[in-house]
Amino acid sequence: MILKESRNISEYQPKLIKKMVLTFYWILALFIIGTEVRGINFPGCFHAEPQVRYRAISDEEFVLQCALPDNDTTNIYNNSVLKQHEVKWFWHQKDKGYIKAVEENSNVTLKGDALWFKPVRENASGIYICMIRKKIPCLKILLEVHTKAEAKCSGYGTNTLYLLADNGNSIACQGTKCYNHIKKADVRWYKDGRQLEYRKTRKSLKLVDSEIYLKTTYVLDAGIYVCDYTMFDNTTQWIMRTAVTVEVIAKNTIHPPNILYPSGVAILEAELGKPLELECRVQFGFERDPHQKVIWKRDNKENMNEKLNQETGCLKGHALYHVVKLEEVTERDLRSNFICFAQNSVGNATAVIQLKKKQRVFFLYVLCSAISILFAFLLSTAFIYQHWVEIVLIYRSYMVHNETTGDGKEFDAFVSYAKTDSPESDSALISEEKFALEILPDMLENKYGYKLCILERDILPGGAYTDEVVTAIRQSRRTIIILSPAYVSGPNIFELQAAVNCALEDKKIKLVLIKFQAFQEPETLPPVVKKALRILPVITWKPSISTAPNKKFWKYMHYHMPVNTTKVLGNCSLKGFFQRLFSLVHR
């Protein structure tokens, strides 16, 4: 047994030593930065074929990501600082016999899991090897950098675009204008590393062939755009990649500065002997090369060129504020004109502040008066909000012209409800039919003096049902719809649809919806009915065995009915109006 264990140990030792040697080489490769790496034999990588092949155009921006090839990838780089510490890059320059670690310089930047060339040069061609600890032991990338002449580029434009905000623009993939003799696959676009695709939330952005079309350009459209396409040179597959930097700018202003404060000549009160700051706020338009200037000047006969204590600050957007500080106000200041002078490349503007001696006031009296007025305003606002319907009803009773005369209509309201066969005794609550035929007419006709149109009661039978309904609705100023599950799922929904159509034709017809019972909208409802249920006013009837608990309901019903001054309770004079309003306040 002991001999067997010793044999196993002796067999294991060479493997352990081999692993230790390989680990040493890896550590050496990872930590020698900026020096040649000779004698390092990247196991299973250096002599293997490149896993990805890229082509780039010389003197343009370019990016390489340390990621295994994946046709479904949606990101081509990750700028995370954590990624940057995990990735190691090495470079085997074309026609050179050694590998060296990639170090940052004026052209190359290590950022996240990517290698950025700003720009890429012809001598950057070669093999790039990257490693990510515990994820990618070795990734071999071949990069060929060609000049525009070598790539047979035609009409190659700039790779830095300035797009006007709020305008339509397009972004072209410049790489498609090269290698015209080689067949190309579809272009993939990436913005700030993430693949661009058509989205319903941004219908103004479209991808057509090799271009991005922006119907409206926003500030957020600025960024780095990368376009890739695949091509085959003989049997070798290459990814052609070019980058476009997009900046979104506004049009240069055509207006001089606009002084927001002071406007024209402003008079400002000041206390003698007290410090004072005079502020000038100026709005400037956008300029790519700004020539903005704001200064304060004192204009008086004593000293025209006096230097004042001034400072400038920024407000939101292209607005500036400029302050002149007076350590203490003097009589001379009261005789001076303080001039704010603002200038840009288009023109200039001026404004003036004059000081006058501040008069003492009864501050406490003014403060108390302001608080009292504010309190009274808030109290009256709350009262009006709470009793708005009652106030409108009282006002309509005395002050508004009668709506129920002179319009050629026969009825004040047409009543539409579901006709059911179930007996009233089935429920302890008021039935829908009883509500429509007894309770509603009793309140609206007997108490408020309205004339209702109920099809079974007021229209003689004999005509077509649909024609009778439409005629009755057109002869009415309102259409009252009593909503319930039986109504929305039954044939009477036609009456609501007819009422909506009549209201669209005749603006004097208005609809009043009563939610008699809770219901769920069927999917089969016509679109015009669904829209009506969403936007029209709805009054909820509270289930009850009597009408007494629904006093608020009848108040809102009266509010939505036509103005009818033929039946007014009490004195019809202006005095009567204020008496009823006073009683409402003291209720």
VOKE-595358 format. One line per field, with one value per residue (C-alpha): residue number from 1; residue in one letter; x, y, z. Coordinates in Angstrom, 2 decimals. Layout:
i (NUM;...)
aa (a;...)
east (X;...)
north (Y;...)
up (Z;...)
***
This chain:
i (1;2;3;4;5;6;7;8;9;10;11;12;13;14;15;16;17;18;19;20;21;22;23;24;25;26;27;28;29;30;31;32;33;34;35;36;37;38;39;40;41;42;43;44;45;46;47;48;49;50;51;52;53;54;55;56;57;58;59;60;61;62;63;64;65;66;67;68;69;70;71;72;73;74;75;76;77;78;79;80;81;82;83;84;85;86;87;88;89;90;91;92;93;94;95;96;97;98;99;100;101;102;103;104;105;106;107;108;109;110;111;112;113;114;115;116;117;118;119;120;121;122;123;124;125;126;127;128;129;130;131;132;133;134;135;136;137;138;139;140;141;142;143;144;145;146;147;148;149;150;151;152;153;154;155;156;157;158;159;160;161;162;163;164;165;166;167;168;169;170;171;172;173;174;175;176;177;178;179;180;181;182;183;184;185;186;187;188;189;190;191;192;193;194;195;196;197;198;199;200;201;202;203;204;205;206;207;208;209;210;211;212;213;214;215;216;217;218;219;220;221;222;223;224;225;226;227;228;229;230;231;232;233;234;235;236;237;238;239;240;241;242;243;244;245;246;247;248;249;250;251;252;253;254;255;256;257;258;259;260;261;262;263;264;265;266;267;268;269;270;271;272;273;274;275;276;277;278;279;280;281;282;283;284;285;286;287;288;289;290;291;292;293;294;295;296;297;298;299;300;301;302;303;304;305;306;307;308;309;310;311;312;313;314;315;316;317;318;319;320;321;322;323;324;325;326;327;328;329;330;331;332;333;334;335;336;337;338;339;340;341;342;343;344;345;346;347;348;349;350;351;352;353;354;355;356;357;358;359;360;361;362;363;364;365;366;367;368;369;370;371;372;373;374;375;376;377;378;379;380;381;382;383;384;385;386;387;388;389;390;391;392;393;394;395;396;397;398;399;400;401;402;403;404;405;406;407;408;409;410;411;412;413;414;415;416;417;418;419;420;421;422;423;424;425;426;427;428;429;430;431;432;433;434;435;436;437;438;439;440;441;442;443;444;445;446;447;448;449;450;451;452;453;454;455;456;457;458;459;460;461;462;463;464;465;466;467;468;469;470;471;472;473;474;475;476;477;478;479;480;481;482;483;484;485;486;487;488;489;490;491;492;493;494;495;496;497;498;499;500;501;502;503;504;505;506;507;508;509;510;511;512;513;514;515;516;517;518;519;520;521;522;523;524;525;526;527;528;529;530;531;532;533;534;535;536;537;538;539;540;541;542;543;544;545;546;547;548;549;550;551;552;553;554;555;556;557;558;559;560;561;562;563;564;565;566;567;568;569;570;571;572;573;574;575;576;577;578;579;580;581;582;583;584;585;586;587)
aa (m;i;l;k;e;s;r;n;i;s;e;y;q;p;k;l;i;k;k;m;v;l;t;f;y;w;i;l;a;l;f;i;i;g;t;e;v;r;g;i;n;f;p;g;c;f;h;a;e;p;q;v;r;y;r;a;i;s;d;e;e;f;v;l;q;c;a;l;p;d;n;d;t;t;n;i;y;n;n;s;v;l;k;q;h;e;v;k;w;f;w;h;q;k;d;k;g;y;i;k;a;v;e;e;n;s;n;v;t;l;k;g;d;a;l;w;f;k;p;v;r;e;n;a;s;g;i;y;i;c;m;i;r;k;k;i;p;c;l;k;i;l;l;e;v;h;t;k;a;e;a;k;c;s;g;y;g;t;n;t;l;y;l;l;a;d;n;g;n;s;i;a;c;q;g;t;k;c;y;n;h;i;k;k;a;d;v;r;w;y;k;d;g;r;q;l;e;y;r;k;t;r;k;s;l;k;l;v;d;s;e;i;y;l;k;t;t;y;v;l;d;a;g;i;y;v;c;d;y;t;m;f;d;n;t;t;q;w;i;m;r;t;a;v;t;v;e;v;i;a;k;n;t;i;h;p;p;n;i;l;y;p;s;g;v;a;i;l;e;a;e;l;g;k;p;l;e;l;e;c;r;v;q;f;g;f;e;r;d;p;h;q;k;v;i;w;k;r;d;n;k;e;n;m;n;e;k;l;n;q;e;t;g;c;l;k;g;h;a;l;y;h;v;v;k;l;e;e;v;t;e;r;d;l;r;s;n;f;i;c;f;a;q;n;s;v;g;n;a;t;a;v;i;q;l;k;k;k;q;r;v;f;f;l;y;v;l;c;s;a;i;s;i;l;f;a;f;l;l;s;t;a;f;i;y;q;h;w;v;e;i;v;l;i;y;r;s;y;m;v;h;n;e;t;t;g;d;g;k;e;f;d;a;f;v;s;y;a;k;t;d;s;p;e;s;d;s;a;l;i;s;e;e;k;f;a;l;e;i;l;p;d;m;l;e;n;k;y;g;y;k;l;c;i;l;e;r;d;i;l;p;g;g;a;y;t;d;e;v;v;t;a;i;r;q;s;r;r;t;i;i;i;l;s;p;a;y;v;s;g;p;n;i;f;e;l;q;a;a;v;n;c;a;l;e;d;k;k;i;k;l;v;l;i;k;f;q;a;f;q;e;p;e;t;l;p;p;v;v;k;k;a;l;r;i;l;p;v;i;t;w;k;p;s;i;s;t;a;p;n;k;k;f;w;k;y;m;h;y;h;m;p;v;n;t;t;k;v;l;g;n;c;s;l;k;g;f;f;q;r;l;f;s;l;v;h;r)
east (0.00;2.81;4.68;1.52;1.02;4.69;4.38;1.30;3.17;6.19;3.92;2.10;5.28;6.25;2.70;2.80;6.18;4.91;1.86;4.07;6.30;3.31;1.85;5.17;5.14;1.57;2.36;5.42;3.34;0.66;2.94;5.63;4.03;5.50;8.40;9.05;7.72;10.24;10.16;6.52;4.71;1.01;-0.24;-2.74;-3.04;-0.01;0.17;-3.63;-5.58;-7.09;-10.65;-11.74;-10.45;-11.02;-10.25;-9.97;-9.27;-6.13;-6.40;-9.94;-11.21;-11.39;-12.30;-11.49;-13.38;-12.00;-14.97;-15.44;-17.18;-20.98;-23.41;-26.12;-24.07;-25.79;-22.71;-19.31;-17.62;-18.09;-16.55;-16.71;-13.57;-13.86;-13.55;-10.43;-8.56;-9.45;-8.32;-4.74;-3.72;-0.67;0.40;2.39;3.15;3.06;6.50;7.96;9.22;8.21;5.12;4.81;2.21;-0.05;0.43;-1.55;-0.21;-1.48;-3.21;-4.21;-6.49;-7.40;-11.04;-13.16;-12.87;-11.95;-8.89;-9.52;-7.42;-7.85;-6.95;-5.68;-2.46;-1.12;1.57;-1.14;-1.72;-0.93;-2.11;-3.76;-4.08;-6.33;-7.09;-9.76;-9.07;-11.30;-13.31;-11.16;-7.74;-6.72;-8.45;-6.52;-7.61;-6.13;-6.27;-5.42;-5.28;-5.55;-5.32;-8.34;-6.46;-5.68;-9.31;-10.50;-12.72;-14.89;-16.72;-15.45;-16.76;-15.87;-16.26;-17.18;-20.72;-22.35;-26.16;-28.64;-31.03;-34.77;-33.93;-33.99;-30.52;-28.84;-25.70;-23.92;-21.62;-18.43;-16.99;-19.52;-17.83;-14.73;-13.99;-16.63;-15.18;-16.08;-19.61;-20.84;-23.40;-25.93;-24.66;-25.04;-25.13;-24.05;-24.43;-22.15;-21.48;-25.11;-26.72;-29.29;-32.60;-36.00;-38.12;-41.74;-40.72;-38.53;-40.34;-38.46;-35.23;-35.06;-32.33;-32.35;-29.58;-26.32;-27.69;-29.48;-32.31;-33.37;-36.69;-36.09;-32.65;-32.39;-29.48;-29.41;-28.59;-25.02;-22.44;-20.11;-21.74;-19.96;-21.02;-19.95;-20.46;-19.09;-17.24;-15.34;-11.97;-11.57;-12.63;-11.51;-14.20;-13.49;-15.44;-15.14;-15.61;-15.76;-16.79;-18.67;-18.64;-21.89;-22.35;-25.77;-25.69;-28.21;-28.31;-26.31;-28.58;-29.61;-30.69;-28.79;-28.82;-32.13;-31.89;-34.38;-33.87;-33.93;-36.29;-35.76;-35.34;-36.05;-36.41;-35.00;-35.37;-32.19;-31.26;-28.41;-25.38;-26.51;-24.79;-26.63;-26.26;-27.59;-28.25;-28.52;-29.87;-29.20;-30.39;-28.00;-28.75;-26.56;-23.22;-20.63;-17.92;-19.47;-18.65;-20.71;-20.05;-21.92;-20.66;-22.06;-21.28;-22.01;-23.27;-22.96;-21.12;-18.56;-16.73;-17.55;-14.85;-15.14;-14.45;-17.15;-16.92;-18.53;-18.87;-20.55;-22.34;-24.28;-27.99;-29.82;-28.98;-27.23;-28.31;-25.86;-26.27;-23.93;-23.82;-22.36;-21.75;-22.04;-20.44;-22.75;-25.28;-24.35;-26.05;-23.89;-25.37;-28.87;-27.89;-26.36;-27.68;-26.34;-26.22;-26.10;-24.42;-24.72;-23.13;-22.75;-21.59;-24.97;-25.46;-25.91;-28.58;-28.71;-30.88;-30.75;-31.32;-31.91;-31.86;-34.27;-34.26;-36.30;-39.21;-40.03;-43.30;-45.31;-43.97;-46.03;-49.25;-48.44;-47.51;-50.71;-52.82;-51.15;-51.64;-55.30;-55.96;-54.20;-56.17;-59.45;-58.52;-57.68;-60.86;-63.06;-61.31;-61.93;-65.59;-66.14;-64.45;-66.63;-69.93;-69.28;-72.30;-74.70;-73.31;-73.74;-77.31;-78.24;-76.63;-78.40;-81.76;-81.56;-78.92;-78.77;-81.07;-83.57;-82.16;-85.51;-87.13;-86.53;-84.33;-87.10;-86.69;-89.67;-88.01;-85.43;-84.01;-84.40;-84.12;-82.36;-82.32;-82.26;-85.66;-85.56;-88.05;-87.08;-89.75;-89.04;-89.54;-86.31;-84.29;-84.74;-83.16;-84.72;-84.80;-83.40;-86.83;-88.51;-85.74;-86.19;-90.01;-90.93;-88.14;-86.31;-89.49;-90.80;-87.70;-86.81;-90.35;-92.28;-89.57;-87.40;-89.98;-88.20;-89.95;-88.56;-88.98;-89.45;-89.91;-92.67;-94.58;-94.19;-93.70;-96.66;-95.84;-95.99;-92.71;-89.35;-87.58;-84.28;-85.97;-88.07;-84.97;-82.97;-85.95;-86.53;-82.84;-82.76;-85.88;-84.19;-81.62;-80.01;-79.78;-79.75;-78.09;-78.68;-75.67;-75.77;-74.46;-77.72;-77.44;-73.84;-74.26;-77.79;-79.47;-80.03;-76.37;-77.58;-79.34;-76.03;-74.29;-77.12;-76.93;-73.18;-73.62;-76.45;-74.37;-71.53;-73.96;-75.88;-73.76;-76.89;-77.37;-75.35;-75.09;-75.43;-74.27;-75.74;-73.76;-76.70;-74.75;-71.09;-70.32;-67.43;-67.09;-67.54;-64.86;-67.57;-68.51;-68.24;-65.16;-67.34;-69.17;-65.89;-64.61;-67.88;-67.68;-64.17;-64.71;-68.36;-69.43;-70.67;-72.97;-73.03;-76.29;-75.80;-77.91;-80.77;-84.40;-85.33;-84.19;-83.35;-79.67;-79.03;-79.54;-76.09;-76.98;-80.02;-77.98;-75.50;-78.34;-79.85;-76.37;-76.03;-79.62;-80.51;-80.99;-84.70;-85.74;-89.48;-89.66;-87.54;-88.06;-88.22;-87.71;-86.55;-84.76;-81.08;-81.88;-83.23;-80.01;-77.82;-80.20;-79.82;-76.05;-75.87;-77.88;-75.42;-72.48;-74.17;-75.39)
north (0.00;2.39;1.55;2.23;5.66;6.61;5.58;7.85;10.76;10.25;10.23;13.40;15.48;16.10;17.29;19.64;21.05;21.55;23.47;25.66;26.52;27.42;29.57;31.38;32.18;33.45;35.76;37.05;37.74;39.58;41.87;42.89;46.08;47.99;45.57;42.82;39.43;36.93;33.21;33.17;30.31;31.12;27.52;26.53;30.11;31.57;28.92;28.67;30.42;33.84;33.50;36.93;38.99;42.74;45.30;49.01;52.20;54.09;57.38;56.58;55.70;51.94;49.61;45.97;44.04;41.11;38.80;35.47;35.64;35.58;36.38;37.28;39.75;43.06;44.80;45.39;46.89;47.46;50.60;49.29;50.07;46.62;45.00;47.03;45.47;41.95;42.27;41.92;42.75;41.67;42.56;40.70;43.39;42.42;41.40;41.43;38.35;39.11;39.84;42.84;43.95;46.75;49.99;53.21;56.06;58.98;56.63;53.62;53.63;50.72;51.22;48.50;45.28;47.15;48.52;51.96;53.39;57.15;56.90;53.57;53.67;51.37;50.06;48.83;45.80;42.46;39.83;40.96;38.50;39.26;37.36;37.77;36.04;32.95;33.66;33.87;32.17;33.36;35.17;35.75;38.66;39.56;43.24;44.58;48.36;49.64;53.11;54.44;53.85;50.22;49.64;51.25;53.71;56.05;59.06;58.39;61.19;62.51;60.30;63.23;64.51;67.66;67.24;70.06;69.41;69.12;68.55;65.46;63.90;60.73;58.84;56.84;53.84;55.06;51.54;50.48;52.90;50.69;47.24;47.71;44.69;42.40;41.26;42.52;41.30;43.53;46.35;46.20;49.51;50.05;53.24;53.62;49.88;48.67;47.37;49.67;48.13;49.46;50.19;51.22;53.76;55.56;55.40;58.48;56.37;54.02;51.71;51.61;49.70;51.09;54.35;55.57;58.04;60.40;62.10;64.30;64.63;64.91;65.77;62.12;61.03;62.25;59.51;57.06;54.98;51.85;50.00;46.43;44.27;40.88;40.27;37.37;37.93;34.67;32.21;34.27;36.01;39.56;42.05;45.58;48.12;51.91;54.43;57.71;60.32;62.29;65.64;67.32;71.10;73.91;76.57;79.72;82.43;85.34;87.49;89.83;89.12;89.35;91.05;89.25;91.61;94.56;95.41;98.89;101.28;99.75;101.71;99.96;101.09;101.19;102.14;104.59;103.02;99.45;97.01;96.29;93.93;94.82;91.79;91.61;88.38;87.88;85.15;84.37;82.25;79.30;80.05;77.44;80.05;82.15;85.85;86.60;89.61;91.20;94.19;96.86;100.56;103.62;106.57;109.94;113.21;112.57;109.51;107.78;105.06;103.89;100.18;98.45;95.29;92.73;88.95;86.65;83.32;80.84;80.18;77.37;76.93;79.89;82.42;84.44;86.64;89.51;91.21;94.54;94.82;98.13;97.96;100.70;102.87;106.55;109.72;109.49;106.07;107.53;110.04;107.38;105.23;101.67;100.29;96.58;96.08;92.65;91.71;88.71;88.26;89.49;92.68;94.17;95.23;97.54;98.01;100.55;100.42;103.66;103.78;105.70;106.15;103.49;104.77;103.11;101.20;99.40;95.98;94.14;95.73;94.77;91.22;90.71;92.08;89.75;86.73;87.64;88.00;84.73;82.92;84.34;83.33;79.76;79.51;80.77;78.49;75.46;76.45;76.94;73.61;71.77;73.43;74.13;72.22;73.94;77.38;76.69;75.46;78.57;80.82;79.07;79.42;83.22;84.44;82.18;82.17;79.30;76.47;74.70;77.25;78.40;75.53;73.54;70.45;68.66;66.90;67.78;64.25;60.86;57.96;54.77;51.66;47.87;46.16;43.05;40.25;39.55;40.51;43.33;41.06;39.23;41.95;44.11;47.04;49.31;47.61;49.22;49.37;50.93;53.49;54.46;54.46;55.75;57.28;59.22;60.86;61.59;63.61;65.23;65.95;66.63;68.36;70.08;70.59;68.69;66.78;63.29;61.01;57.36;55.24;52.97;55.89;58.82;57.36;55.77;52.30;51.52;52.82;51.11;50.82;52.29;55.26;55.95;55.94;58.29;60.65;60.73;61.46;64.29;65.82;65.79;68.11;65.36;61.56;59.77;56.33;53.95;51.63;48.09;44.65;43.96;47.24;46.98;43.35;43.64;45.14;48.52;49.40;50.54;53.48;54.65;54.36;56.29;58.99;59.43;59.79;62.33;64.32;64.53;65.94;68.26;70.07;70.91;67.23;66.08;62.64;61.87;58.40;56.85;53.94;52.02;48.81;47.84;46.25;45.04;46.31;43.52;43.22;43.46;47.08;49.44;51.76;54.89;53.44;52.51;56.05;57.52;55.41;56.76;60.50;61.27;62.33;59.43;59.76;56.76;55.56;54.04;50.85;51.53;50.70;54.38;57.63;59.44;58.34;59.56;63.29;64.04;61.96;64.14;67.28;66.12;65.04;68.53;69.98;68.02;68.69;71.75;75.11;75.41;78.62;78.05;76.34;78.23;77.94;81.14;84.77;85.17;88.46;89.16;89.38;85.83;84.63;86.03;84.72;81.15;81.58;82.88;79.90;77.58;79.19;78.76;75.24)
up (0.00;0.92;-2.29;-4.32;-2.72;-3.23;-6.91;-7.32;-5.73;-7.98;-11.05;-9.89;-9.22;-12.92;-13.67;-10.67;-11.72;-15.27;-13.97;-11.77;-14.74;-16.92;-14.11;-13.81;-17.52;-17.33;-14.39;-16.21;-19.33;-17.37;-15.38;-17.86;-19.25;-22.16;-22.67;-25.19;-24.16;-25.52;-24.98;-23.84;-25.54;-24.96;-24.63;-27.30;-28.56;-30.31;-33.02;-33.43;-36.18;-35.28;-33.96;-35.25;-38.20;-38.48;-41.12;-40.38;-42.30;-41.38;-39.45;-38.21;-34.73;-34.07;-31.17;-30.36;-27.67;-25.72;-26.29;-28.02;-31.42;-31.15;-33.96;-31.45;-29.43;-28.62;-27.15;-28.67;-25.63;-21.91;-20.39;-16.80;-14.79;-13.17;-16.60;-17.33;-14.37;-15.53;-19.18;-20.43;-24.02;-25.99;-29.52;-32.14;-34.71;-38.36;-39.69;-36.14;-34.36;-30.80;-28.67;-26.40;-23.86;-25.06;-23.19;-23.37;-25.48;-27.51;-29.98;-27.85;-24.78;-22.51;-21.51;-19.90;-21.92;-25.11;-26.85;-28.40;-31.24;-31.59;-34.41;-35.72;-37.81;-40.52;-38.19;-35.78;-38.04;-36.49;-34.02;-30.76;-27.90;-24.94;-21.75;-19.09;-15.81;-15.24;-18.42;-21.55;-21.28;-24.73;-27.60;-30.82;-33.05;-36.43;-37.39;-40.84;-41.26;-44.84;-46.28;-48.18;-51.42;-50.55;-49.53;-52.78;-50.90;-52.95;-51.53;-48.01;-45.76;-42.34;-39.28;-37.04;-37.65;-36.29;-36.42;-35.85;-33.00;-33.81;-37.51;-39.69;-40.21;-41.39;-40.32;-43.03;-42.54;-44.22;-44.33;-46.97;-49.39;-49.40;-50.88;-53.57;-55.41;-52.47;-51.66;-48.27;-45.72;-43.93;-41.72;-37.94;-36.03;-32.42;-30.35;-27.35;-27.54;-27.69;-30.88;-32.51;-33.51;-34.52;-31.44;-31.15;-28.51;-31.08;-34.41;-35.64;-35.88;-38.85;-40.15;-43.95;-45.78;-44.38;-42.93;-39.80;-40.49;-37.70;-38.42;-35.36;-33.78;-29.99;-27.68;-26.53;-30.08;-29.57;-29.03;-30.76;-33.50;-34.78;-37.94;-38.76;-41.81;-42.80;-46.07;-47.60;-49.27;-51.16;-48.45;-45.46;-43.38;-42.23;-40.13;-41.51;-38.72;-38.79;-36.12;-36.37;-33.60;-33.53;-31.81;-31.62;-31.86;-32.13;-34.82;-34.17;-32.85;-35.10;-32.15;-29.83;-26.07;-24.23;-20.83;-18.60;-15.65;-15.37;-18.22;-19.63;-16.68;-13.25;-10.00;-6.93;-3.32;-1.23;2.33;2.78;4.44;3.72;1.30;-1.97;-4.90;-8.36;-10.54;-14.32;-15.87;-19.59;-21.97;-24.82;-27.88;-28.88;-30.57;-31.53;-30.93;-28.16;-27.82;-24.71;-22.55;-19.62;-17.62;-15.29;-15.84;-13.73;-15.74;-14.02;-14.45;-11.73;-13.12;-16.43;-16.24;-12.64;-12.10;-10.09;-7.97;-10.30;-10.72;-13.26;-12.83;-14.98;-14.93;-16.75;-20.44;-22.08;-19.44;-17.34;-14.30;-13.53;-10.13;-9.05;-5.30;-3.46;-0.02;1.23;-0.59;-0.75;-1.95;-5.05;-5.81;-5.63;-8.35;-10.63;-13.46;-13.23;-16.77;-17.60;-21.00;-22.72;-26.05;-28.37;-31.98;-33.29;-31.29;-27.83;-25.35;-22.31;-19.24;-16.40;-12.64;-10.73;-6.93;-4.74;-1.00;0.77;2.81;6.13;6.17;8.79;7.92;10.52;9.26;5.67;6.71;8.72;5.90;3.42;5.70;6.27;2.56;1.85;4.56;3.27;-0.27;0.77;2.84;0.02;-2.47;-0.26;0.21;-3.53;-4.28;-1.75;-2.73;-6.40;-7.67;-5.21;-6.14;-9.85;-9.30;-7.29;-9.88;-12.75;-11.01;-11.04;-13.44;-16.52;-19.54;-19.68;-21.85;-22.23;-24.54;-28.09;-29.32;-31.10;-28.94;-27.36;-24.41;-21.80;-21.66;-23.30;-20.82;-21.98;-19.77;-20.02;-20.06;-17.89;-17.35;-13.73;-11.11;-8.70;-5.70;-6.52;-4.79;-1.73;-3.59;-6.19;-9.58;-12.70;-14.39;-11.36;-11.16;-14.83;-14.94;-11.48;-9.39;-12.12;-13.56;-10.06;-9.14;-12.47;-13.68;-10.47;-8.44;-11.05;-13.81;-16.61;-19.38;-19.92;-22.94;-22.00;-25.13;-23.74;-22.23;-24.61;-28.10;-29.87;-31.19;-34.88;-36.30;-36.62;-33.24;-34.45;-36.12;-33.03;-30.82;-33.08;-33.45;-29.67;-29.00;-31.54;-29.96;-26.51;-24.96;-22.88;-23.11;-19.75;-19.97;-17.03;-17.11;-15.74;-16.75;-18.57;-20.47;-21.76;-22.81;-24.21;-27.29;-25.59;-26.14;-29.58;-27.88;-26.33;-29.71;-31.39;-28.68;-29.18;-32.95;-32.49;-29.98;-32.51;-35.06;-32.70;-30.08;-28.03;-27.18;-24.16;-22.57;-18.84;-17.72;-14.55;-13.14;-11.66;-11.06;-11.41;-14.78;-16.92;-20.47;-23.03;-25.70;-28.38;-27.55;-30.55;-30.35;-30.16;-27.13;-25.38;-25.88;-24.58;-21.40;-20.77;-21.33;-20.50;-16.98;-14.83;-11.80;-9.47;-7.95;-4.51;-4.07;-1.69;-0.98;-1.11;-2.73;0.53;0.83;-2.73;-2.11;-3.55;-6.62;-7.42;-6.91;-9.58;-11.84;-11.61;-12.34;-15.60;-16.79;-18.92;-17.17;-16.32;-14.56;-14.90;-11.54;-8.98;-5.27;-3.25;-4.26;-7.92;-7.28;-6.75;-3.06;-3.17;-4.83;-2.03;0.64;-0.68;-1.00;2.59;3.85;2.04;3.90;7.30;6.63)
***
